[in-house]
Amino acid sequence: MSRADNREHEPSAEVEPFVWTAKHTVVLAVLCAAQVLDGIDVTVVNVALPSIGHQLGFSPDTLSWIVNAYMVTFGGFLLLGGRAGDLLGRRKVFLGGLALFVVTSLVAGLTRDAGLLVGARAVQGLAAALIAPMTLALIASHFPVGKGRDRAFVLWGAAYGLSSALGLVLGGLLVNGPGWRWIFLINVPIAAVLFVAALRNLRPDRPARRHQRFDFVGAVTSTAGVGLLAYGVLSASTGGWGSARTVVVLIAAVLLLSYFVVHETRIAREPLVTFSLFRERSLAGANIVTALRGAAMFALFYFATLYQQQVLGYSALKTGLAYLPLTLILVVASGVGPMLVQRIGIRFVLFGGALVAAAGLLWFTQITPDGSLMWSVIAPSVVVALGFAIMVVPSTVAALTGVPQAHTGIASAMLNVSLQVGGALGLAALSTVATSKTAGRAGSEALVDGFVFAFIAAAALMVVTAIVALFLFREDGRGGKVDVIALQKAELDS
């Protein structure tokens, strides 16, 4: 009998069954809540922008930077956050991010200066960049391979999909209630409680290597490059692609990112990003799909919110509550993705999810100046949410499959970079598309024309996503079934 045959008949050689304890529940709750907190602060300010702009004196051109400052630094510093977790310890970086989040939220909620608010939002984005990649990496280190980790990933995926939509609902409730300052101040007690709970329940972890060097050049060039790229594209939505500011910023971004690649592949002894990881088709594909999904998702939230407030005349509260069905679908449907993966494989789940989202976005192209809440907002948003929700967990599992344990922090950071930077760049580009359609025109008809044009472009992005999924996710080469748990085992075995 062969050694392999012997192993098949030796149950004692199997990994001991995982027992889910109360502490595992607390750990997962802390990590999911932190992920939700990060995501909420991307969108929570959308419905509050008119109130903030009026009270602090923002001009129409600068108002969007209350959102953009957070997204740019969130995306720009995610690489640094992921690498810091690998080298300094994930628990330490997670706790540091929460502490910084408390301070910046307090400043943003109390300030009476427009510039200080934008600055606080930028640093708050840095704090989020330290927290977000650690949530996924800490799940991987606290939950062993098997059904326990599979369940943890599903719940994390639900939180991941829920956060942005929940921010819109929460923003409407808070602005209509205690006022816009509480969209920031509410973070203070929540993040403080999470800090204490994490301090007590997360296991201390050792850095991946001792006596390691931190790649400061790589950290600075990648962060500045990504930040400038996002800033340049976002600036184009107001100043135009041909403006001197946009051109100079984009050229600087390209130069910095080009040097970053050269530095990481040829100069750095211990690079910030191990580019060889992207030889894994699943990791490369997961990042492309996530970036395109982020572009379409943040565009949906932005333009649907403007349509409700500027065209239909809805209040902040009514606008926020209109996203409740979308939020519920994101929570419920996120658990469907892993089950579908086990039946038909990652490729076809992502393909189908992207096409469902595209169909919902095309439905949004039927909006009119006198549209109804149900058929112009709620119904199409639910369809889009269904498509987005079933894509989250499969793309996450694909991104971490085959990645060595020492690099899970940077791998999860890359996935978050793709979502945030893809969202920032996509929103800026689609804003420019919408503006080009309404140039020189005013009124509800012009706004609707611009929004429709943007929704068409967003739907096209999701069609491209479906095509990418078919070509980059080949499963076993025959389009066969893929077991999520088997994929997770491959992560630790590598």
N, C-alpha and C positions, 0 to 999 in steps of 0.2 A: 504493500500500500504506500502511495506517495505521501510526502510531507503535506501536500495540499489536502489530500484526502483525510489525513489524520486531523488537520485543523478543522475540517468540516464536522468531525465527530467529537470535538473537544469543546463543549460549551463553557468550560472553565476558563478557556483562553479568551473568551469574549470580554468586551469592556463591561464593567459592572453597570447595572441599570441605573439610570439617573432618577433620583428622587427629588421632586420639586418641593421645596420647603417654603415657609413663610418668608425667610430672608431672601430667597430668589424672587419672590413676588415684590418685595420692597425694592430690591436692586433694579428689577425691570421697570417698576413704576417710576423710579427716580430717573432712569435713563430715557424712558419714553417721554416723561414730562419735560425734561430738559430739551429734547428734540422738538417737542411741540412749542416750547417757549421761543426757541430760535426761529422756527418757521412763522409763528404768529407775528413776530415783530417785522417780518418782511411786508406783510399786507395790512396790519392793524391800522396803519396811519392813512390808508387810502380814503376811507369815508370821512376822516377827520381833517383832510387837507383844507377845505374851505374855512373851517373854524380856526385852524392854526394860522393860516395865511392872513386872515382878517385881524386876529389879535396881535400877532408878532410882526406884521407889516411885510410879509413876503410878497415879491412881485410874481406875476404869472410865470416868468421864465425861471425863477429860482425855487418855486414851491415844490417842484418835483424832486429836488435834491434832498428833501426830508426822507423820501423813499430811496433815492439813488445812493446817498452816502452810505446807508446801511448795506445795500446790496453789493456795492463796489468793494468795500472793505471785507465784507463777509466772504465774497468770492475770491478776492485778492489774497487774503491771508489764510485760506483753508489749507493750502499746501504746507505753509509754515506750521499750522496747528497740528496737522497730521504727523509731520516729521517730529515736532516737539514731543508728541505723545510717545512715539517710538523710542526717542533718545532720552527723554527725561522721566518718563513714567506716565502712563495714561491717567491714573488717578490724580496725580499732582496737577497735570495740565487741566483736567476736567474741573477740579476744585478752583484753580486759579481763574478759569474762564467764568465760573459762576460768581466768584467774588467781584470780578471786573464788571460783570453784567449788572450786579446790584448797584454799584457806584454810578455807572453811566446812565442807568434807568432813572436814578434819583436826580441826577443833573438835568436830564432831558425833561423830566416832569416838573421841575421847579424853575427852570430858566425863563427869563423874560426877554432874552436876546436871540434873534434869528440865527446869527452866526454860531453862537454857542450851542444851539439846538442841533444844527447840522454837524458840528464837531462832535457833540456827544453821541449822535447817531452813528458817526463814522467809527468811533472807538467802541461803541456797542456792537458794531459789526465785527470788529476784531475779537471781542469777547465771544461772540457767537461762533466765530471761526475756530476758536480753541475748544469749544464745547461739542460742536456737531460731529466731527470725525471721531471723537472719543466715545460717543454713545454707542456706535456700532462696534468699535474695537473692544469696548468693555463688555458688551454682550458676548462677543466671541471668546473672551477670556474667562467669563463667569459661568457660561453655560456649555457643557460638554456636547460633543457631536451626538446627534440623535433627535428624538422627538422633542426633548426639552428645548434644544436650540431652535429647532424648526418652529415650535410654538412661539418662542421669544422673537424670532425674526418676523413672524406674522403679526404679532402685536406691535412690534416696532414699526413695521410697514404701515399699519393702520394709523399710528401716531404721525408718521412721516407724511402720509397723504392727507391727514386731517388738518395739520397745523396751519397751512396757508389759508384754507377756506375758513377755519375757525377764527382766524384773525379778522376777517371781514365781518363776521357775525358779532364778535366781541367788540370790535371798533364801533359798530353802530349802536350797540347797547350802552357803551361807556360814554360816547359823545352825547347821546340823548339823555343820559343820566347825570353822573357827577361832573362830566366835562372832559374835554380832550386830554387834559394833563394826566388823567387816570389811565390812559392807554399805555403810559410809561410807568407811572407810580405803582400800578398793580403788579409789575414785575418784581418790585423790591421784596415784599414778603414772600412771594412764591419762590424766587431764586434763593432767598435766605434759608427757607425751609429745605429746599433741595440740597443746599450746601451742607447743612447739618446732617441730613439723612445720608448723603453720600459719604461724609466723613466717618459716620458710624458703621456703614454697611458695605462699602466697597473695599475689596481686599487690596492692600498695598501691593504694587507690582514693581518688578525690577526693570530697569531700562533694557533694551534689546542687547546692548553691548556695553562693556565697561571701557573706560578711557576713550570714548568715542569723540570724534570731532564734529562740530556743528557747521554745516555748510552755509555760512553767513552770506557769501556772494550769491549762491543759488537762491537763498531765501529772499534777499533784497531784489534781485533782478526779476525773479518770478512774480513776487508780490507787486512790485512797481509796474511790471509789464502788463499783468492781468488787470490791475487797477486802472492804468492809463488806457488800455484797450476798451474797458467798459466805459470809462469817462469819455473817451473820444466818440464812441458810438452814441452814447447818451446825449452828448453835446450836439451831435448832428441833428437830433430831433428838434432842436430849437434854433441852432445857428446855421444848419445846412452842411452837407458833406464837403462843400467847397470852401467853407470859411477857414481863415488862417488858423484859428484855434484848433479846429477839428483836425486839419491836415497835420499840423505840427505834433499834436498829441498822438495821433495814430502812427505817424512815422517813428516817434520816440518809443511807442509801445512795440512796434515791429522790431526795432533795433534791440531793445532790451530782451524781448522774448527769443530773438535769434541768438543773442549772446548767451542767454540762459541755456539753450539747447547745446551750444558748443561747450560751454563750461561744464555742464553735467555729463556729457558724453566723452570729453577729452581731457579735461583739466582737473576736476574735483576728485580727490581721493575717496571721499565718502559723500557721494552726491545726495542732494535732497530728494531727487526722484530717480529711481532705478528704471530707466527707459526700457530695459530688457523685459520688464514686467508686461509691457504692452505687446510683446510677441504672443501673449495669450489673446486669441481672438475674442474670447468672452469678455475680457476686461476692456479691450478697445471698443468692442461693440456696445457694451453696457454704458460706457461714457458718452459715446455718440448719441445713443438713444435717449439717455438722460438729459443731455444738453438740448436736444430738439424738443423733448417733452417740456422742459423748463421754459423754453421760449414760448411755446404755445400756451402753457398754463398761466404764466404771469401776464401774458397779453390778454387772455380771457378775463382774469380778475380785473385788470385795469380798465379795459374797454367796456365790459359789462357794467362796471360800477359807474363809469362816466355816462353811459347810456341811461341808466336809471335816474341819476341825479340831474344831469344837464338836459336830457330830452324828456323823460317821463315826469320829472319834477318830484321824485321820491325824496323823503327825508333820510337822514343818516340811519335812523332806526329801521325804517322799512327796507332800505337797501341792504343793511346787514342781515335782517331776518330773511330776506329773499334767498340768501345763500344757505339756509338751514337744510333744505333737502339735498343740496349738493354735498354738504358736510356729512350728512348721514350716509349717503351713498359711498363716499370715500372710506368711511369707517367699515361699513358692512362688506363692501365689495373687495377690499384689500385682502381679505382672507380667501377669496376665490382664486386669485392668481396662483398660489402654490399648488392648489388642487388641480388646476388646469395644466400646470407644468408637469405634474406626475402623469397626466393622461396623454398630452399631445406634445410636450416639450417646450422649452423656452422660446424657440424661434417663432412658433405659431401662436403662442400666447401674446408675445410682444407685437406680432403682425396684426392679430385680431384686435388687440387693445388700441393700437394706433389708428386702425380704420374706424373703430367705434368712435374714438375721440374726434376724428376728422368729420364723421357724419354729424356729430353734435355741433361742431364749429360751423359747418355748412348750414345747419338749421339756423344759427345765429345770423346768417346773411339775409334772412327774411324779415328782420326787424324793420319797424316803421315808426314815424314820429308819434303815432297814437297807438302803439303796441300795448298788449296786455301783459300783466305780470306773469300769468301762467304760461302762455304760449310763446312769449318773446324772451322770457328770462329763465323761469324755473325749469320748464321741460327740456330745452336744449342744454342747459347747464347740467342737468342730471345725466343726460347721455354722455356728455364730455367727461363728467366725473367717473362714470362707469369705466370708460376706456382708460383714463389715467390710473384709476385705482388698481386694476388688474395688472398693470405694468410695473408697479413699484417693487414688490418683493422679488419677482423673477429677475429684474435687472440688478437688484442688490446681490442676490445669491450668485448670479453670473459674474459680477465684478469681483467677488472674493474667492471664487473657485480657482484653485491652482496657485493662489498667492501665498507665499510662506508666512507663517504666523508673525515673524518679526516685521513684516511689511503691511500688516492689515491696517495699521493706522494711516499710512500714506495712501493705500488703495481706497479706503473709505473716504479719505479726504478728497481724492481725485473725483470720486463720484459726486460729492457735494459741490466741488468746484464746478463740475460740469452743469449741475442743476442751477447754481446761482449765477455763474457767468453766462451760461446759455440763456437764463431768464433775463438777465440785464441786457445782454446784447440783442436778444430777440425783441424785448419790449421796446428798446430804442429804435431798432430797425422798423418794427411795425408801426411805431408812432410816427416815424418819418413817412412811411407809406400812407398812413391815414391823413397826415398833414398835407401831403402832395395832392390828395384828392379833394381837399377842402380849401386849397389856397385861393385867397381872394373872395371867399364866400362866407356868409354868416347864417345863423339860424339853425333850427332843428333839422331841416332837410339836409343841409351841408354836413352837419355832424354825423347824421345817420349814414350818409354816403361814405364818409371817411371810416366809420366803424365797420361798415360792411366790407370795404376794401381790406381792412386789417384782418377781419375774420376769414376772408378768402385766403389771404396769405398764411394765416395760422393753420388753416385746414391743409394747405399745400405742404407745410412743414411736417404735419403728421402723416401725410401720404409718403413723403420721403422717409420718415421714420420707419414705416411699414416695410419699405423696400430695403432699407439698411438691415432690418431685423432678418429678413429672408436670406441676405447674402453673408452676413457676419456671424450668424448663429446656426451652425450646421449640425448641432447635436452630435450624434454618433456617426455622422456621414451618411445616414440613410433616412433621416427624418424620424427616427424612433423616439420612444418615450424616454424621459429623463426623470430620475428620482431626485427630489430636492435633498433628501438626507444623504444620498450618495454623493451629490455635488459638495455638500458641506464636509463630508469625510475627506474628499479629495483635497480640500483646503488645508486640513491639519496634517494629512499624510505627506504633503509636498515639502 
